[in-house]
Amino acid sequence: MATFNELIKNFDKIREYMRTFAIYGYKTREDFTHKSARTYDNERRRIQSYLGHYIDEQTSAQGKKLSIHFDSMLLASNPLFEGFKTKSFTKNDIMLHFILLDLLQIHPRLTLSELYEKLLTDYLDRFQLEKIIDNRTLRLKLAEYVSLGLLREEKEGKVIYYSFISSPLTTLSEHTITALNHALTFYQNIAPLGILGHLILEQSPNFKSYFTFRDIHFSHTLDDLILYELLLAMAHHKHVEITHAGSKVSTVLPLKIVDNVDQGRRYVMAYSYKSREYKFFRLDRIVAASTLHTVDDHFNQKLSIINILLNSSWGVSFKTIDAPIALDTWELSLSIDEDFEKPLIHKIENFHKEGRLQRVSKNTFSYTVSVLEANEMVPWLRQFIGRIIWINCTNKEVLQRFKRDIDLMYAYYEEDKDVVI
């Protein structure tokens, strides 16, 4: 009978389960229908093992629900980083890892044949272990460690020598390391791929952070490997094949990463070759991203178009591009108490760089903005119901729908009428 193992083969799997169980926190065992109940139990146990006392369990009539519960101001680092440290390995992997560490500490520079000979005589034979590691396995492991930056490969004639790459931290002064650690304690929780800063900080386990964080989106780290792949493709102007939930696949050219700091959502702005449109894709809804060999020679031209569109975009959707680009214009008159509601005035002035707020008279302001999609502004406009004196839009269909919604709302709350909405 198979035994439970808290390790995983790849990060994609734990990324999915951490988000489903711990970030969203609304699913129970009965809601988890696309896998077996046993799979649910195994993944739940893994997450509880990784996150320990950060897991909160709530039991209701629907069943037990798991969620992450913590105060970000009390944490020095992101607890979700633990998901990166759970890769599974075979007994040969772990044995060979420590043997190589030991060998190259004693003999700083060895060839493949020398390593294999000492592996047999100094370890396997001495400890009476089976000779289950052959020359090919050792060569592949050395190539893997070279690609990871753990080993250096130096060729002299036809002979290749292997040696450890010493940590650059060993060459730094104590003052420099302290300054670096201060920067990393900030970087690990703020910047993309913060796991890199976290892993460096682990070499100074007793270092204390001076930073506290509020309204921080720790779940971003679950998408950082996807983000890394997209950034590499952007740097080389290459196509990317992205897989969405439901196994839908799209071939796109990633152009820009956009971060919504209010809602905590991150998007990649990309050109879709199938629809020939510029689109937003949420990073947390991308299952996988794979860089293709194809290079787009018109990357800079497409990036220029994206920047133009972004200047006039209110939300995260673009309509079909015309030449010249057609914009929808909203005009509205607002009632704002300028003596007591100055923060609101400041907020409106800075909400969109293309928007213009002007004082018309005492406590009366006009606001004008031209955007790609008039409908994207409707949720924002709803918060000013009760303040709107007059409103107009060049997109009459959206304007009529907005006014109709307000009329229905008034009718719904009118006491003497029964309204079916």
C-alpha positions in Angstrom: 0.0 0.0 0.0 1.4 3.4 -1.0 2.4 5.6 1.9 1.8 9.3 2.3 4.7 11.6 1.2 4.6 15.3 1.8 7.1 16.0 -1.0 6.0 16.8 -4.6 7.5 16.3 -8.0 6.8 19.8 -9.3 5.6 23.2 -8.1 2.6 23.4 -10.4 0.7 20.9 -8.4 1.2 22.5 -5.0 0.5 25.9 -6.6 -3.0 24.7 -7.6 -3.8 23.1 -4.2 -2.5 26.0 -2.1 -4.7 28.4 -4.0 -7.7 26.1 -3.9 -7.6 25.2 -0.3 -5.7 28.0 1.5 -6.0 31.2 -0.6 -9.7 31.0 -1.7 -10.6 29.0 1.5 -14.2 28.2 0.5 -14.0 24.6 -0.7 -14.8 21.5 1.4 -13.9 17.9 0.8 -17.3 17.4 -1.0 -16.6 20.4 -3.4 -13.4 18.8 -4.5 -14.9 16.7 -7.3 -12.2 16.6 -10.1 -9.9 14.3 -8.0 -10.5 11.5 -5.6 -11.2 11.9 -1.9 -7.9 10.3 -1.1 -6.1 12.9 -3.3 -7.9 15.7 -1.4 -6.8 14.2 2.0 -3.2 13.9 0.8 -3.0 17.5 -0.5 -4.7 18.8 2.7 -2.1 17.0 4.8 0.7 18.4 2.7 -0.5 22.0 3.0 -1.0 21.6 6.8 2.6 20.2 7.0 4.0 23.1 5.0 2.1 26.0 6.6 1.6 24.6 10.1 -0.1 27.0 12.5 -1.0 29.4 9.7 -3.8 27.0 8.7 -7.3 27.8 10.0 -10.0 25.2 10.0 -13.7 26.1 10.0 -16.4 23.5 10.3 -19.9 24.2 9.1 -22.9 22.3 7.8 -21.2 22.1 4.5 -18.1 20.5 5.9 -14.6 21.5 7.0 -12.9 24.4 5.1 -9.2 25.3 5.2 -7.8 28.7 4.9 -4.6 30.6 5.7 -4.9 32.9 8.7 -2.2 35.3 9.7 -1.4 39.0 10.3 1.1 40.1 7.7 2.4 42.8 10.1 3.7 40.1 12.4 5.5 38.1 9.6 9.1 38.7 8.4 8.6 36.6 5.3 6.0 35.0 3.1 4.8 31.6 4.6 3.9 30.4 1.1 7.7 30.3 0.2 7.6 26.8 1.9 6.0 25.5 -1.2 9.2 26.0 -3.1 11.1 23.7 -0.7 9.2 20.5 -1.1 10.5 18.9 -4.3 10.6 15.1 -4.1 13.8 13.0 -4.7 14.9 9.4 -4.9 17.2 7.8 -2.4 19.9 7.8 -5.2 19.4 11.6 -5.6 19.9 12.4 -2.0 22.8 9.9 -1.6 24.6 11.2 -4.7 24.1 14.8 -3.6 25.9 14.4 -0.3 28.6 12.2 -1.7 29.4 14.9 -4.3 29.4 17.6 -1.6 31.8 15.5 0.5 34.1 14.5 -2.4 34.5 18.0 -3.8 35.2 19.4 -0.3 38.1 17.0 0.0 39.2 17.1 -3.6 38.3 20.6 -5.0 38.8 19.7 -8.7 38.1 16.3 -10.2 37.2 14.8 -13.6 34.2 12.6 -14.2 36.3 9.4 -14.1 38.1 10.5 -10.9 34.7 11.3 -9.3 33.3 7.9 -10.3 36.3 6.0 -9.1 36.3 7.7 -5.7 32.5 7.2 -5.5 33.0 3.5 -5.8 36.1 3.0 -3.6 35.6 5.6 -0.9 31.8 5.3 -0.4 29.9 2.5 -2.1 32.5 -0.2 -1.4 33.4 1.1 2.0 29.8 1.2 3.2 28.9 -2.0 1.4 26.3 -0.3 -0.7 24.9 -1.6 -4.0 26.6 -0.2 -7.1 23.4 1.3 -8.4 25.0 4.5 -9.6 26.7 4.1 -13.0 28.9 6.5 -14.9 26.0 7.8 -17.0 23.9 8.7 -13.9 26.9 10.5 -12.4 27.4 12.5 -15.6 23.8 13.5 -15.8 23.8 14.6 -12.2 27.0 16.7 -12.8 25.4 18.3 -15.8 22.3 19.2 -13.8 24.4 20.8 -11.0 26.3 22.8 -13.6 23.1 24.1 -15.1 21.9 25.0 -11.6 25.1 27.0 -10.9 26.2 24.7 -8.1 29.3 23.3 -10.0 31.8 24.8 -12.3 32.8 23.0 -15.5 36.3 23.7 -16.9 37.7 22.1 -20.0 41.4 21.6 -20.5 42.0 19.9 -23.8 39.7 17.0 -23.9 39.4 16.7 -20.2 36.6 18.3 -18.2 37.1 19.2 -14.5 34.3 19.8 -12.0 34.6 22.0 -8.9 32.2 23.9 -6.5 31.3 27.5 -7.2 31.8 29.3 -3.9 29.1 31.5 -2.7 29.7 35.2 -3.5 28.6 36.0 0.0 31.8 34.6 1.3 33.8 37.4 -0.3 31.7 40.2 1.2 32.5 42.1 4.3 30.3 41.8 7.4 29.1 45.4 6.9 28.1 44.7 3.3 26.3 41.5 4.2 24.3 43.4 6.9 23.3 46.0 4.3 22.4 43.4 1.8 20.2 41.5 4.3 18.3 44.7 5.1 17.6 45.1 1.4 16.6 41.5 1.0 14.2 41.6 3.9 12.3 44.3 1.9 12.8 42.7 -1.5 11.5 39.2 -0.5 8.0 40.5 0.2 7.7 43.3 -2.3 9.4 42.4 -5.5 8.5 39.6 -8.0 10.4 36.4 -7.5 10.9 37.3 -3.8 11.7 33.7 -3.1 15.3 34.4 -4.4 15.8 37.0 -1.7 14.3 34.7 0.9 16.7 31.8 0.0 19.7 34.1 0.3 18.5 35.4 3.6 18.3 31.8 4.9 22.1 31.8 5.0 21.8 34.4 7.8 19.1 32.7 9.9 19.4 35.0 12.9 19.1 38.2 11.0 16.2 40.4 12.2 14.0 42.4 9.8 13.1 46.0 10.5 10.2 45.9 8.1 6.5 45.2 8.7 4.1 44.9 5.8 0.4 45.8 5.6 -2.0 45.0 2.8 0.5 42.8 1.1 -0.5 40.1 -1.4 1.5 37.0 -0.3 -0.3 34.8 -2.9 1.7 36.4 -5.7 4.6 34.1 -5.0 2.4 31.2 -6.3 2.6 32.7 -9.8 6.2 33.7 -9.8 7.4 30.8 -11.9 4.8 31.7 -14.5 6.0 35.3 -14.3 9.6 34.3 -14.7 8.9 32.3 -17.9 7.0 35.3 -19.3 9.8 37.8 -18.4 12.4 35.6 -20.1 10.2 35.4 -23.3 9.7 39.2 -23.2 13.5 39.8 -22.9 14.1 37.6 -26.1 10.9 38.7 -27.9 9.7 35.1 -28.1 6.3 33.5 -28.5 4.8 31.8 -25.4 2.3 29.0 -25.3 0.1 29.5 -22.2 -2.3 26.9 -20.9 -5.5 28.2 -19.1 -7.8 26.4 -16.7 -9.7 23.8 -18.7 -6.7 23.0 -20.8 -7.3 25.8 -23.3 -4.0 26.7 -25.0 -3.1 30.1 -26.5 0.0 31.2 -28.4 0.8 34.8 -27.5 3.5 37.4 -27.4 3.9 38.7 -23.9 4.6 42.5 -23.9 4.0 43.9 -20.4 3.3 42.9 -16.8 0.6 45.0 -15.0 0.0 44.9 -11.3 -3.3 46.0 -9.7 -2.1 47.0 -6.3 -5.6 47.5 -4.9 -7.1 44.1 -5.8 -3.8 42.2 -5.8 -4.2 40.9 -9.3 -1.4 40.6 -11.8 -1.8 40.5 -15.5 0.3 39.9 -18.6 -0.6 42.1 -21.5 0.0 40.1 -24.7 -0.7 39.9 -28.4 -2.9 36.9 -29.3 -1.9 35.4 -32.7 -5.2 33.5 -33.1 -7.6 36.4 -32.6 -5.0 39.1 -33.6 -5.9 41.2 -30.6 -4.2 42.6 -27.6 -5.4 41.0 -24.4 -5.0 40.8 -20.7 -4.4 37.4 -19.0 -4.5 37.0 -15.2 -1.4 35.3 -14.0 -3.2 33.3 -11.4 -5.4 31.8 -14.1 -2.5 30.6 -16.2 -1.8 26.9 -15.5 1.5 26.7 -17.4 3.6 28.9 -19.7 6.2 27.5 -22.2 8.5 29.7 -24.3 8.7 28.8 -28.0 11.6 29.2 -30.3 9.8 31.7 -32.6 10.9 35.3 -32.3 8.6 38.2 -33.2 10.6 40.8 -35.2 7.8 43.4 -34.6 8.0 43.2 -30.8 8.9 46.9 -30.3 6.1 48.0 -32.6 3.5 45.9 -30.7 4.9 47.2 -27.4 4.4 50.8 -28.6 0.7 50.0 -29.4 0.3 48.4 -26.0 1.6 51.6 -24.3 -0.8 53.7 -26.3 -3.7 51.5 -25.4 -2.7 51.4 -21.7 -2.8 55.2 -21.5 -6.4 55.1 -22.5 -7.4 51.9 -20.7 -9.7 52.1 -17.7 -9.8 48.5 -16.8 -8.4 45.2 -18.2 -10.0 44.8 -21.6 -9.3 46.1 -25.1 -11.7 46.3 -27.9 -10.6 45.6 -31.5 -7.9 48.0 -32.5 -8.9 50.6 -35.2 -6.7 53.1 -36.9 -6.9 55.7 -35.5 -7.9 54.3 -32.1 -11.5 55.2 -31.3 -12.2 56.3 -27.7 -15.4 56.6 -25.7 -15.8 59.9 -23.7 -17.6 60.2 -20.4 -18.7 63.6 -19.1 -20.3 64.1 -15.7 -21.1 66.8 -13.2 -20.6 65.9 -9.6 -21.7 67.4 -6.3 -18.8 67.3 -3.8 -18.4 69.3 -0.6 -15.1 70.9 -1.3 -14.6 72.0 2.4 -15.1 68.5 4.0 -14.4 66.1 1.1 -11.0 67.1 -0.1 -9.6 63.5 0.0 -12.4 62.5 -2.5 -11.4 65.3 -4.8 -7.8 64.3 -4.6 -8.7 60.7 -5.3 -10.7 61.5 -8.4 -7.9 63.8 -9.7 -5.4 61.0 -9.5 -7.5 58.0 -10.4 -6.8 58.1 -14.1 -4.0 60.2 -15.7 -6.2 61.1 -18.7 -9.1 62.2 -16.6 -9.7 65.9 -16.0 -11.6 67.2 -12.9 -12.6 70.9 -13.0 -14.3 73.1 -10.4 -17.5 74.6 -12.0 -18.9 76.4 -9.0 -19.1 76.0 -5.2 -19.3 72.2 -4.5 -19.9 71.4 -8.2 -17.2 69.7 -10.3 -17.1 68.4 -13.9 -15.1 65.3 -14.8 -14.2 64.2 -18.3 -12.2 61.2 -19.4 -11.8 59.3 -22.7 -11.3 55.6 -22.5 -11.1 52.5 -24.8 -14.1 50.8 -23.2 -16.9 52.9 -21.8 -18.4 49.8 -20.0 -15.2 49.4 -18.0 -16.0 52.7 -16.1 -19.5 51.7 -15.0 -18.5 50.0 -11.7 -16.4 53.1 -10.8 -19.3 55.4 -11.7 -21.8 53.5 -9.5 -20.0 54.7 -6.3 -21.0 58.3 -7.3 -24.7 57.6 -7.5 -26.3 60.3 -5.4 -23.6 62.8 -6.4 -24.1 62.7 -10.2 -26.0 65.9 -11.3 -25.6 65.2 -15.0 -23.9 62.5 -17.1 -23.2 61.8 -20.8 -21.2 59.4 -22.9 -20.4 59.1 -26.5 -21.3 55.4 -26.3 -25.1 55.8 -26.1 -25.7 52.1 -25.6 -23.6 52.0 -22.4 -25.1 55.3 -21.2 -28.7 54.1 -21.6 -27.9 50.8 -19.8 -26.3 52.8 -16.9 -29.3 55.1 -16.6 -31.7 52.2 -16.9 -30.0 50.4 -14.0 -30.4 53.6 -11.9 -34.1 53.8 -12.8 -34.6 50.2 -11.9 -32.9 50.7 -8.6 -35.1 53.7 -7.8 -38.2 51.7 -8.8 -37.1 48.8 -6.7 -36.9 50.9 -3.5 -40.1 52.8 -4.2 -42.6 51.7 -1.6 -45.8 51.8 -3.7 -44.7 49.8 -6.6 -44.0 46.1 -7.2 -41.1 45.8 -9.6 -39.8 42.6 -11.1 -36.1 43.0 -12.0 
